């Protein structure tokens, strides 16, 4: 699966307000990016960006387990960019 596809899946879960799926998609993307063999240098860069965004978002949970929505806008913008780039 490409970085664009992962970005799309994460955004879809976010749009549907499915917190469990959102967390799951972040975890899956992080796991795949760590061991991904990119078919091109461009896709490698996209995967590195995705991994960075995902790692940041995974740390944006409050002490109550809820997401810190106000801090996620930049990450969401980057995911939208990745989705369009694919």
Secondary structure, DSSP 8 states (H G I E B T S, - for coil): --HHHHHHHHHHHHHTT-HHHHHHHHHHHHHHHHT---SSHHHHHHHHHHHHHHHHHHT-B-TTS-B-GGG-HHHHHHHHHHHHH-
